[in-house]
Amino acid sequence: HALVTQEMALRAMVKAEAMLPGRNGALTLFRRILRAVPRVLTLYDIDMSVGEAREKVREAFKENAWVRDERTIAILCHKGETELEEATLQYKTKSQLMSFLEPRLMTPKQELALKSGDRATAIYGGFGDQH
């Protein structure tokens, strides 16, 4: 009975591994996002060229190019699919998209606070008591 259970578990693992998107899934997602960029820029009335926005997408994918673990790739692909769907269905706000397209730089005060371990000041910039 234990052998049958082990065999079933092994088959389930093989099926799960076969369903992982892998590098081809990441490439497919990358292409889908690049094709959706003009529509998203129009939907959210973002004043940025399509080329600039596509370059931001390329940079985001390059940040994770070192990932080799199939399960991690699957998680990243799922996250990307979700982000794309939320953007195209207009579930995101313009400010959420802008934080991806034009990330804000930290002020010197926030950088110092982050280095010293004061996360509240680093996150909120020292404005108000928001812990």
N, C-alpha and C positions, 0 to 999 in steps of 0.2 A: 504494500500500500504506500509506503514512504517513497519507493522508487517512482511510482506513478505520479505522486504529488510533485516530486522533484522534476520529473520530465515535463509536467504541465507548467511548472514555474519557469523552466528553461524555455519552453515554447512561447510563453507570454513575454519573456524578456526579448527573444528574437523578434517577435512581432512588434514590440515597442521600439526596438532599435531600427527596424525597417521603416517605421513611420516617422522617424526623426528627419527633419528637413535637410540637415547637413549643409554643405557649402553650396549645392545647387539651389536649395531653398533660399539661402541668403542672397544669392545672385538674382533669383527671381523676384524676391522682395525688393531688392535694390532697384531693379528695373521698373517695378510697379510704382515705387515711390517717385522715381525720376519722372515717370509719365504723369503722375498726379500733381506734380509741383505747380504747373501753370493754373490748374483748376483751383488748388488750395489758395494760391496767391490772389486769385480773383475773388473767391468766396469770402475771404477775410479782408479784402481791400488793403493788401500789404504792398507798400511802395518799395519794391525790391525787384531787381531783374530776375528772370527765370534762371539765368546762368549763375548769379550769386547764390540763389537759394539751392540750386543743384550742387554747387560747390560745398555748401554747408552739410548737405546730405552725404556727399562723398567723404568729407572729413569725419563725420560721425561713424561711417562704416569703417574707415581706416583706423579709427581708435580701437576697434574690436577685431582687426584683421589678424591679430596674434592668437586669437582663440582657436583651439584645435579640438577641444572636447565636444563631442557630438551633442550631448545633453545641454551643455551651455549654449551652443549654437541654436538649438531648438528653442530654448527659453528666450534668447535674444530675438529670434525670428518671430516668436509669438508676441513679444512686447512690441516689435516693429509693426506687425500686422495690426495689433490693437491701436497703436498710435495713429497709423494711417487711416484706419476705419473711423476713429474718433474725429480726426481732422476733416475727412471728406464728408462725414455726416454732421459736421458743425457742432460737435459736442464740446469742443475745446473753445476757449476764449482766445481772442486775438493776442492778448498779453502772454498766454501760455505758448503760442506759436512763436511770438517774438522773442521769448526767453531762449528758445532753441536757435532761432535764426540770428539774433543779435544779443548774445549773452552780455549781461552787465558786468563790468569789471568791479572788483572790490575797491573800496576806498582804502587809503593807507591805514586809517583807524581800524577798519574791519580786518585787514591783513594782520596787523599787530595783535588784535584780539584773538584771531584764529591761532596764531603762533603761541600765544600765552595760554590758550585753552579756554578763553571766555567765549563760548559758542553763542550766547545770547547777543553779545555786542557784534560778533562777526556776522550773525544772521540778520539782526534787526538794525544794525548800524548805530546802535546806541540811542535809538529814538524810543523813548518811553520805557516803561517796565513791562515787557511782554513775555516774561518767563511763564 
